[in-house]
Amino acid sequence: MPENCLLYYITDRRAFPGDERSGRRRLLEKISEAARAGVDYIQLREKDLSTRELESLAREAVSIIRESSQLRTENRERRTALLINSRTDVALAIQADGVHLRSDDISPQEVRAAWTKCGSGKCGAGALARELSPPAAVIGVSCHSPEEVAQAAVNGATFAVLAPIFEKNDVPAAPPVGLPVLQQASRANIPVLALGGITLANAHSCLAAGAAGIAGVRLFQDNDIATVGKAVRG
């Protein structure tokens, strides 16, 4: 499998056993593990949190990613980017690298306009915040068809995530699009990451179909992330 395969960890603290405090602690540990393992993107997808709670968690994640990246012994050239699910305001407030948009969300152009406005000091952010914010937002977009992937490319997204590729036992109402659709979508002028029922056993088939990388929740949270990286990237 290609060494340049992109890895995208999508968080879900509620999937960890225990109470809220335990889930938060385990989540931050996994974020650190992912950064040390050279995962390319981490999406903070904790949609049930209030804005204040999300900002607090995101600030911790940013700090942990920076510290963990410095401790990385392998894949030192890879930089882990933190994306906030759907919340451009939170991403800008905590100096994240970008956002991940739903298929029915605002457009990537609107995100980039807000990023540019904030960078110019017109969003009320302080000088330090503007200095720390990345010059260009990393924008991922959820897609469910080749047409949506093509539109994400036209709209200027950084990458698209096509899902679900395989059937998921816990989401029977979401029919899988399958590898032929993934192959078709991957012809678009944008990196396409495969999501949905991805395992170490079937990841290779997604890359063989043309996917630029692999995204997942359980794939990363239920396994040693360094082992996942080595298995997928070869």
Summary of the structure (lengths in Angstrom):
residues: 234
radius of gyration: 17.0
end to end distance: 5.1
largest distance: 48.5
contacts: 778
relative contact order: 0.16
helix: 43%
strand: 15%
